Amino acid sequence: MELIRGKVLVSLGDHIDTDLISPGKFLTSYEPEYLGSICLCEYAPDFREKVRAGGLLIAGKNFGCGSSRETAPIALQAAGVRAVIAEEFARIFYRNAINVGLPCIECPDTLKSISVGDEVEVDLAKGIVVNITKSMHIVGEPASEKLIEILEGGGLMANLKSRLLSTR
Amino acid sequence: MGMTLTEKILARGAGISSVSAGKIVTAKINRSVIQDALGPIVYRKFRKLNTNIWDTNKISLVIDHFCLPGSIENAMIIDETKRFSNDFGISDFYDMQGVSHQIIIENGRILPGEIAVGTDSHTCTYGALGAFATGIGSTEMCSVLATGELWFKVPKTIKVTVTGKLANRVMSKDIMLRLLGIIGANGATYKSLEFTGDTISELSMSSRFTLCNMAIESGAKNGIIAPDEKTEEFLGQPINMISSDQDAEYEQEIVIDASILDPQVAVPFSPANSISIKEVEGIKLDQVIIGSCTNGRSEDIKIATEIIGGKKIPPNLRCFIVPASNKVFAETSRLGYLAILAEAGCIIVNPGCGGCGIQMPLLEGETCLGTHNRNFRGRMGSPDSKVYLSSPATAAASALCGKISDPRGFSKFDDKSVEKNNGTD
C-alpha cells in the first residue's frame, strides 16, 4: 500500500467520542460535505479551518469511543483529514474509518513523538510512522492484510461490489 | 484448551470446531438490526449494490431515535426506512414501538448461542441472553445485508465475577458503573466482558440487560452472560444452555463484592467516571430522566414508583419517565405505576431514544441525572450542561429531593398496586 505523507494539522487528547466528532443534535443530512461542516464544531470550533487544506490528525487514547455512527469518520474525511494517528482507537470507529477509506494507525506515544506542524509519513502495512521533521520514527500496530485490501480498493463498498461481481 | 462462551459462539458461527483470541473469523449472522438514525446510509449504499438481501427474515428495522420525529427532516428519514422495508420485503419493522434493543429481546429475535449485529453501539445488550451481539457501522451493515456474514477478530475475554447480595436499593446499574470505574472507558477495548458469579445468577433478566447494555462504555466488543433457567423462562422456549469451559482462557479476572457496594454515580463527562454516591450527594439538579434501553424496564419503573409514589416532584425540577418499549409502557400502565408517577408530577414520555439524545434538551449551566448509558459532553444539549448517570433508585430519590440523593433512606410507598407485584420483567 502507498505511503501516506502529510503535515499534522490538529492534535486532540484522549477519549474523543463520536458525539463530539459528529454531533447527533445537528444531524439533519448524511451528505459528507454537511457532516464535515459540523465535525467537532462545539469541541474545537477552529478544527474545520485548520484541516481544510488536507492533512493528518493525531490523538490520544480511545479515539472515536461511543456511538457506532459512521458519520464520524465520514465527517473527518470530508473536513480534510487524510489519516488519523492515535495512541488507541475505539474498535467500531476503527473499522468504520477503514470501511469508508480513512486510514488509521495505532501508535503508542503518538502525542509524545509527534507535534502539530510535523511532516510525517505513514506505512500502514508495516505499522510505522516516520516523523520527517523530527528525524525519528515510531512503531505502531500494522494493519491486517484484510484491512489493507479494503483500503487499497477504496473502502468496503468497492470491495463488496467486486466480491459480489466475482460470485455472480 | 477450552473456550469461553464468546469463543464458542464465534467458532460455531464460523463453522469451525475451535477458535482462540486474536484469530480472525468470518461468521454467519443470525440477526441484523438497523435503527432509523443510521439507516439511511445503509439503505442508500445498499440500493446502489443492485443485489438482494441474503435473508429478509433475519433483518429487523426499528424507528426509535426519531421518536417522536419532531421535525420534517426526521419524518423524511422515517419515511425512507418505510420505503426500504416495502421495497425489499422486510416485514420485521417496528415503527416507534420502543428502543430497538428492548424490541429485539422482547420479541425473541435473538437466542442464546446466536450472533447479532446492529447499527447501534448498544446492540451489546442482547449478550445478556447468552448471544454474541455487537454494534457495527452502516457500511458493514450493507455488507451483512448482501452476504449474511461478517469478519470478527475473536476478542480476549475479561471475566467479571460478582459475588454477594446487593443491599436494598442497590441495583445492577451500580455494579456496572463500579466496573467501569475500575477498568475505565477503554478498559475492555476490543475485548469481551463475561459476567458471572452468584450475584449475576440472582439478578432478574432486566437487571442483566443493564449490565450488557453498558459493555460498550468500556470499549468492549461484547458483554455476555451464560444463559440459565431465567433466560429460558424469559424467552419462553427451550434454549441451548451454552457456557464457557472450565479451562477457558481469560485475559483477566475482576472480582466485585456486591454486598459492600454503595449506589454509584458517573460524573461528567464519562460513564467510567463513577464514584460512590457519598461523594456527590447534594448536587442540585434541573432534570432527571428515568428510563432508556439501559434502565427503562418494568422493574426500573417499579422501583421509581416505590420511591416517588405518594410524594411530589419539586416544581423547579423536570422528571421524565421513558419506558423502554410500548410493551413496558402498557405493563407499567396496567400496574398503575405510570399513574402514580404522573400524580407525583413526573412527565411520562413515549418509549424511544429521546431521553438519551436531544429531545429533552439541557440548557447552558443545567444539570441532569439520568439512568441511561452515556454522559458525554454536549450530547443532550448545551456543551456547558452536565449529565450524571445512576440507577433508577438513585434517580428517583434524587428527583424527589431536587439534588443527588442516596436512595437507601427512602421509605417504600405502600399503594397496593405497587405492593402486589413482584419482579415483572
Interface residues (C-beta under 8 A of the other chain):
Chain A: H15 D17 D19 L20 P23 G24 K25 L27 T28 S29 Y30 E42 Y43 K61 N62 C65 G66 S67 S68 R69 E70 T71 E88 A90 R91 I92 R95 N96 N99 V100 S144 K146 G155 L156 M157 L160 K161 R163 L164
Chain B: I24 A37 L38 P40 I41 R44 K45 K48 L49 T51 S71 E73 T119 D120 S121 T123 G135 I136 G137 S138 T139 E140 C142 S143 A146 T147 W151 A185 N186 T189 Y190 I216 G219 K221 S270 G357 I358 P361 R374 F376 R377 G378 R379 G381 P383
